[in-house]
Amino acid sequence: MPPRGVAALAGFTRALRVAGLSVPEGGTQLFAEALRALDATQPRALYWSARLALLRRSGDLERFERIFAAYWTGVHTLVLAETEQPAPRHLQLVPVGQRDDRRAQGAEGEPLPASLASSVARLREIDFSDYTEHEHRLAARLVEQLRVSMPLRRSRRTRPAPRGHRVDLRRTLRRSLRTAGDPLRLVYGRRREKERPLILLCDVSGSMSAYSRALVQFLRAAVESRSRVRVFAFGTHLVELTGVLAASTRDGALSAAARKFDDWGGGTRIGASLQSFVSRYAQRGVTRGGVTVILSDGWEREDPELVGEQMRRLRLLSHRVIWVNPNKRDPRFEPLAAGMANALPHIDALVAGHNLRALEGLMALVQRLGDEESRR
């Protein structure tokens, strides 16, 4: 990239920091790398590269877009290619939530190439095992923007309500002290709602090595976004990663988790790991009323009957149990692996987890199943 282009990118990064946005370290370098992989003279490529590389919190999106429009559509012209072609003065900004798989319009009304108009949508569809190093870094920022909407459940405690069918006797009697003991006004109560806990158990054995890096970023995003999330990794044994991932950076999450788990990419003992989790955590209330998500391909190298028994116990101690298997991306997939087959009768849903779109669907499923009242 020409020096003028690098200086313009650095200037935009400084403009974001001056405006109070939290820009990650190394964001300018990643911004430049993204533009090298795309067509830097296209407005959509410029916008999405900046957004993925420099935007850390979704709540800053509105300010980011204002600064982006003011910087790149004002007096600045950016030389990003050797052809000395300036960036267009009018960029089309797409709001969050709007689909990116449609063709965008450039400054002169000409459609952008389909391969460039949907770089983000393409990342959402690619299998994690097919990611390049550059795509892993870009996808990590997309994963960071996944919002974990925790399901709610009704608690035993109540809160005052203006109307209802249940009279709160304690509050009614307390209020009656103001009127010489006569309950002239009834106080109604409604049961409070609180978040269900979310427990994530991720298989980091050798058979899951193609997906471990992306899934660790997903686990870190879940821990960072909510307080009632606990994360565990298992292979030949079980290790909790909640504190490690909460304290790590986005780029250092994988190495921090690997240092904590000394047998990363090794063998698989799903049954023994589940037995350790149930005995040490689930029976002590960690999963009570919560949604437990297991991310694994189901390959068990030891006793598959132990997997079924521990899944039965875990199902009794959880509100819902979801199994995420990357192999389910294939429509012809059948749960024939011994561990997967024994676990199947004790789970509420079996879903894929091979790309970003599948993880988005997983979060929607957690919300939907978690909001259902228990059938037991």
C-alpha positions as CSV (number, residue, x, y, z in Angstrom):
1,M,0.0,0.0,0.0
2,P,1.4,3.5,-0.8
3,P,2.6,5.6,2.1
4,R,-0.2,8.1,1.5
5,G,-2.7,5.3,2.0
6,V,-1.1,4.1,5.2
7,A,-1.1,7.7,6.5
8,A,-4.8,8.0,5.7
9,L,-5.7,4.8,7.5
10,A,-3.7,5.9,10.6
11,G,-5.4,9.3,10.5
12,F,-8.8,7.6,10.5
13,T,-7.8,5.5,13.5
14,R,-6.7,8.6,15.4
15,A,-10.0,10.3,14.5
16,L,-11.9,7.4,16.1
17,R,-9.8,7.6,19.3
18,V,-10.2,11.3,19.6
19,A,-14.0,10.8,19.4
20,G,-13.8,8.5,22.4
21,L,-14.1,5.1,20.6
22,S,-12.2,2.2,22.0
23,V,-9.9,1.1,19.1
24,P,-8.1,-2.3,19.6
25,E,-4.3,-2.4,19.5
26,G,-3.0,-3.3,16.1
27,G,-6.3,-2.2,14.5
28,T,-4.6,0.0,11.8
29,Q,-2.4,-2.9,10.7
30,L,-5.4,-5.2,10.5
31,F,-7.3,-2.5,8.6
32,A,-4.5,-2.4,6.0
33,E,-4.2,-6.2,5.7
34,A,-8.0,-6.4,5.1
35,L,-7.8,-3.9,2.3
36,R,-4.9,-5.7,0.7
37,A,-7.1,-8.8,0.5
38,L,-10.0,-6.8,-1.0
39,D,-10.4,-4.2,-3.6
40,A,-9.4,-1.1,-1.7
41,T,-11.0,1.3,-4.2
42,Q,-14.5,-0.1,-3.6
43,P,-16.5,1.8,-0.9
44,R,-18.1,-1.3,0.6
45,A,-14.7,-2.9,1.0
46,L,-13.3,0.2,2.7
47,Y,-16.3,0.4,5.1
48,W,-16.4,-3.2,6.2
49,S,-12.6,-3.5,6.6
50,A,-12.7,-0.4,8.9
51,R,-15.7,-1.7,10.8
52,L,-14.3,-5.2,11.4
53,A,-10.8,-4.0,12.2
54,L,-11.5,-0.9,14.4
55,L,-15.0,-1.2,15.9
56,R,-14.9,-3.1,19.2
57,R,-18.4,-2.4,20.8
58,S,-21.6,-2.5,18.9
59,G,-22.9,0.4,20.9
60,D,-20.4,2.6,19.2
61,L,-21.6,1.8,15.7
62,E,-23.6,5.0,15.2
63,R,-20.7,7.3,16.2
64,F,-18.4,5.1,14.0
65,E,-20.5,5.6,11.0
66,R,-20.8,9.4,11.5
67,I,-17.0,9.7,11.8
68,F,-16.5,7.4,8.8
69,A,-18.8,9.5,6.6
70,A,-17.2,12.8,7.8
71,Y,-13.6,11.5,7.3
72,W,-13.9,9.7,4.0
73,T,-16.5,11.8,2.2
74,G,-15.1,15.2,3.2
75,V,-11.9,16.7,1.8
76,H,-10.0,13.4,2.2
77,T,-9.1,11.4,-0.9
78,L,-7.3,8.1,-0.3
79,V,-4.7,6.6,-2.5
80,L,-5.1,2.9,-1.6
81,A,-4.0,1.3,-4.9
82,E,-1.0,1.8,-7.1
83,T,-3.3,3.1,-9.8
84,E,-3.7,6.4,-7.9
85,Q,-7.5,6.0,-8.0
86,P,-9.2,8.0,-5.3
87,A,-11.9,6.6,-3.1
88,P,-15.4,7.5,-4.1
89,R,-16.9,10.5,-2.2
90,H,-20.3,8.9,-1.5
91,L,-20.3,5.7,0.4
92,Q,-23.3,3.6,1.1
93,L,-23.5,2.7,4.8
94,V,-25.5,-0.4,5.7
95,P,-27.1,-0.5,9.1
96,V,-26.6,-3.4,11.5
97,G,-29.0,-6.3,10.9
98,Q,-29.5,-5.5,7.2
99,R,-28.5,-8.4,5.0
100,D,-25.2,-8.0,3.1
101,D,-25.8,-10.5,0.4
102,R,-27.5,-8.0,-2.0
103,R,-25.6,-6.0,-4.5
104,A,-24.6,-2.6,-3.4
105,Q,-24.4,0.6,-5.5
106,G,-21.2,2.6,-5.9
107,A,-20.7,6.3,-6.2
108,E,-21.8,6.4,-9.8
109,G,-24.7,4.0,-9.4
110,E,-22.7,1.1,-10.8
111,P,-23.2,-2.2,-8.9
112,L,-20.2,-3.5,-7.1
113,P,-19.0,-7.0,-7.9
114,A,-20.9,-9.6,-6.0
115,S,-17.8,-11.2,-4.6
116,L,-16.8,-7.8,-2.9
117,A,-20.3,-6.6,-2.0
118,S,-20.7,-9.5,0.4
119,S,-17.3,-10.2,2.1
120,V,-18.9,-10.3,5.5
121,A,-21.7,-12.6,4.4
122,R,-19.1,-14.9,2.8
123,L,-17.2,-15.2,6.1
124,R,-20.5,-16.1,7.8
125,E,-21.0,-19.0,5.4
126,I,-17.5,-20.5,5.2
127,D,-16.7,-23.6,7.3
128,F,-14.3,-22.8,10.1
129,S,-12.1,-25.6,8.9
130,D,-11.6,-23.8,5.6
131,Y,-10.5,-20.4,7.1
132,T,-7.2,-18.9,6.2
133,E,-5.1,-17.1,8.8
134,H,-6.4,-13.7,7.6
135,E,-10.1,-14.9,7.6
136,H,-9.6,-16.2,11.2
137,R,-8.6,-12.7,12.3
138,L,-11.4,-11.0,10.5
139,A,-14.0,-13.6,11.8
140,A,-12.8,-13.1,15.4
141,R,-14.1,-9.5,15.2
142,L,-17.4,-10.8,13.8
143,V,-17.7,-13.3,16.6
144,E,-17.0,-10.6,19.1
145,Q,-20.1,-8.8,18.0
146,L,-22.4,-11.8,18.6
147,R,-24.8,-10.9,21.4
148,V,-25.6,-13.6,23.8
149,S,-29.2,-13.0,24.8
150,M,-29.7,-15.0,28.0
151,P,-33.0,-16.7,28.5
152,L,-35.1,-15.7,31.5
153,R,-37.0,-17.7,34.1
154,R,-39.4,-16.7,36.8
155,S,-38.0,-16.7,40.3
156,R,-39.8,-17.4,43.6
157,R,-39.4,-13.7,44.6
158,T,-42.1,-11.2,43.7
159,R,-42.1,-7.5,42.9
160,P,-45.0,-5.0,43.2
161,A,-47.3,-4.7,40.2
162,P,-50.1,-2.2,39.5
163,R,-52.6,-5.0,38.9
164,G,-52.8,-8.7,38.8
165,H,-54.4,-11.8,40.2
166,R,-52.0,-12.4,43.2
167,V,-52.2,-10.2,46.2
168,D,-49.0,-9.5,48.0
169,L,-50.1,-10.0,51.6
170,R,-46.9,-8.8,53.2
171,R,-46.8,-5.5,51.3
172,T,-50.5,-5.0,51.7
173,L,-50.3,-5.4,55.5
174,R,-47.3,-3.1,55.7
175,R,-49.2,-0.4,53.7
176,S,-52.2,-0.8,56.0
177,L,-50.2,0.5,58.9
178,R,-50.6,4.0,57.3
179,T,-54.4,3.6,57.6
180,A,-54.7,2.3,61.2
181,G,-54.5,-1.3,60.1
182,D,-57.3,-1.2,57.5
183,P,-56.1,-2.6,54.2
184,L,-57.8,0.1,52.1
185,R,-55.5,-0.5,49.1
186,L,-54.4,-3.9,47.9
187,V,-50.8,-4.4,46.7
188,Y,-50.4,-7.0,43.9
189,G,-47.3,-9.0,43.2
190,R,-45.7,-10.4,40.1
191,R,-42.9,-13.0,40.1
192,R,-39.5,-11.6,39.2
193,E,-37.6,-12.7,36.2
194,K,-33.9,-13.5,36.2
195,E,-31.4,-14.7,33.7
196,R,-30.8,-18.4,33.4
197,P,-27.1,-19.5,33.6
198,L,-25.4,-20.6,30.4
199,I,-22.8,-23.3,30.6
200,L,-20.5,-24.1,27.6
201,L,-18.4,-27.2,27.4
202,C,-16.1,-27.3,24.4
203,D,-14.2,-30.3,23.1
204,V,-10.6,-29.4,22.3
205,S,-9.3,-32.8,21.4
206,G,-7.5,-33.6,18.2
207,S,-10.6,-34.4,16.2
208,M,-11.9,-30.9,16.9
209,S,-8.7,-29.1,16.1
210,A,-10.1,-27.6,12.8
211,Y,-12.8,-25.8,14.8
212,S,-11.1,-25.1,18.2
213,R,-9.7,-21.7,17.3
214,A,-13.0,-20.2,16.1
215,L,-15.0,-21.8,19.0
216,V,-12.6,-20.4,21.5
217,Q,-13.3,-16.9,20.2
218,F,-17.0,-17.7,20.5
219,L,-16.5,-18.8,24.1
220,R,-14.6,-15.6,24.9
221,A,-17.3,-13.4,23.4
222,A,-19.9,-15.2,25.5
223,V,-17.9,-14.8,28.7
224,E,-17.2,-11.1,27.9
225,S,-20.9,-10.3,27.2
226,R,-22.6,-11.8,30.2
227,S,-21.8,-12.5,33.8
228,R,-23.8,-15.8,34.2
229,V,-21.7,-17.7,31.7
230,R,-19.2,-20.4,32.6
231,V,-16.9,-22.0,30.1
232,F,-15.1,-25.4,30.3
233,A,-12.8,-27.3,28.0
234,F,-12.4,-31.0,27.9
235,G,-10.4,-33.6,26.1
236,T,-8.7,-36.2,28.3
237,H,-9.8,-34.2,31.3
238,L,-11.9,-31.2,32.3
239,V,-10.6,-27.6,32.8
240,E,-12.6,-24.4,33.5
241,L,-11.6,-21.5,31.2
242,T,-14.0,-18.8,32.4
243,G,-11.4,-16.7,34.2
244,V,-8.7,-17.3,31.6
245,L,-10.9,-16.1,28.7
246,A,-12.3,-13.2,30.6
247,A,-8.8,-11.9,31.2
248,S,-7.4,-12.5,27.7
249,T,-7.4,-10.3,24.7
250,R,-9.1,-11.3,21.4
251,D,-5.8,-12.2,19.7
252,G,-4.4,-14.0,22.8
253,A,-7.5,-16.0,23.7
254,L,-6.4,-19.2,22.0
255,S,-2.8,-19.2,23.4
256,A,-4.1,-18.4,26.9
257,A,-6.6,-21.2,26.8
258,A,-4.0,-23.6,25.4
259,R,-1.6,-22.7,28.3
260,K,-4.4,-23.5,30.8
261,F,-5.3,-26.8,29.2
262,D,-2.1,-28.8,29.0
263,D,-3.4,-31.5,26.6
264,W,-4.8,-29.3,23.8
265,G,-5.4,-31.3,20.7
266,G,-4.8,-34.6,22.4
267,G,-7.1,-37.6,23.0
268,T,-10.8,-37.7,23.8
269,R,-12.5,-39.0,27.0
270,I,-15.9,-37.5,26.8
271,G,-17.5,-39.8,29.4
272,A,-14.8,-39.2,32.0
273,S,-14.9,-35.4,31.4
274,L,-18.6,-35.3,31.8
275,Q,-18.4,-37.4,34.9
276,S,-15.9,-34.9,36.4
277,F,-18.2,-31.9,35.4
278,V,-21.3,-33.5,36.9
279,S,-19.6,-34.4,40.2
280,R,-17.7,-31.2,40.7
281,Y,-20.0,-28.6,39.3
282,A,-23.4,-29.7,38.2
283,Q,-24.3,-31.4,41.4
284,R,-23.3,-28.3,43.3
285,G,-25.8,-26.1,41.5
286,V,-23.8,-24.7,38.5
287,T,-26.4,-26.0,36.0
288,R,-29.5,-25.5,38.1
289,G,-32.1,-23.9,35.9
290,G,-29.6,-23.2,33.2
291,V,-28.9,-24.1,29.6
292,T,-25.9,-26.5,29.0
293,V,-24.3,-26.4,25.6
294,I,-21.8,-29.1,24.6
295,L,-19.6,-28.4,21.6
296,S,-18.1,-31.7,20.4
297,D,-18.1,-34.1,17.4
298,G,-19.0,-37.0,19.8
299,W,-16.0,-39.2,19.2
300,E,-15.4,-41.2,22.4
301,R,-12.2,-43.4,22.6
302,E,-13.2,-45.2,25.8
303,D,-16.5,-46.3,27.2
304,P,-19.5,-44.9,25.2
305,E,-21.9,-46.2,27.8
306,L,-20.3,-43.8,30.4
307,V,-21.2,-40.9,28.0
308,G,-24.9,-41.9,28.0
309,E,-25.0,-42.3,31.8
310,Q,-23.4,-39.0,32.5
311,M,-25.6,-37.2,29.9
312,R,-28.6,-38.7,31.7
313,R,-27.4,-37.2,35.0
314,L,-26.6,-33.9,33.4
315,R,-30.1,-33.7,31.8
316,L,-31.7,-34.1,35.2
317,L,-29.6,-31.2,36.6
318,S,-30.1,-28.8,33.7
319,H,-33.1,-26.9,32.3
320,R,-32.1,-27.7,28.7
321,V,-29.1,-29.5,27.1
322,I,-28.0,-28.7,23.5
323,W,-25.3,-30.6,21.6
324,V,-23.4,-28.7,18.9
325,N,-21.7,-31.0,16.4
326,P,-19.8,-29.4,13.5
327,N,-20.3,-32.6,11.4
328,K,-24.0,-31.9,11.3
329,R,-23.4,-29.4,8.5
330,D,-23.7,-32.3,6.1
331,P,-27.4,-33.0,5.4
332,R,-26.5,-36.7,5.3
333,F,-25.1,-36.7,8.8
334,E,-26.2,-39.4,11.1
335,P,-25.1,-39.6,14.8
336,L,-23.3,-42.9,14.4
337,A,-20.3,-42.1,16.6
338,A,-20.5,-44.2,19.8
339,G,-20.4,-41.2,22.1
340,M,-22.9,-39.2,20.1
341,A,-25.3,-42.1,19.7
342,N,-25.4,-42.7,23.5
343,A,-25.8,-39.0,24.3
344,L,-28.6,-38.4,21.8
345,P,-31.6,-39.6,24.0
346,H,-30.6,-37.1,26.7
347,I,-30.4,-33.9,24.7
348,D,-33.0,-31.4,23.7
349,A,-31.5,-30.3,20.4
350,L,-28.6,-31.4,18.1
351,V,-27.4,-28.5,15.9
352,A,-24.4,-27.7,13.6
353,G,-21.6,-25.3,14.7
354,H,-19.4,-25.2,11.7
355,N,-19.6,-21.5,10.8
356,L,-20.7,-18.1,12.0
357,R,-24.3,-18.4,10.8
358,A,-24.6,-21.7,12.7
359,L,-23.4,-20.0,15.9
360,E,-26.0,-17.2,15.4
361,G,-28.6,-19.9,15.1
362,L,-27.3,-21.5,18.3
363,M,-27.8,-18.3,20.2
364,A,-31.3,-18.0,18.9
365,L,-32.0,-21.6,20.0
366,V,-30.6,-21.0,23.5
367,Q,-32.9,-18.1,23.8
368,R,-35.9,-20.0,22.6
369,L,-35.4,-23.2,24.6
370,G,-34.3,-21.3,27.7
371,D,-37.5,-19.2,27.8
372,E,-39.7,-22.3,27.8
373,E,-40.9,-23.4,31.2
374,S,-39.6,-26.8,32.3
375,R,-41.6,-29.8,31.3
376,R,-40.6,-31.7,34.4
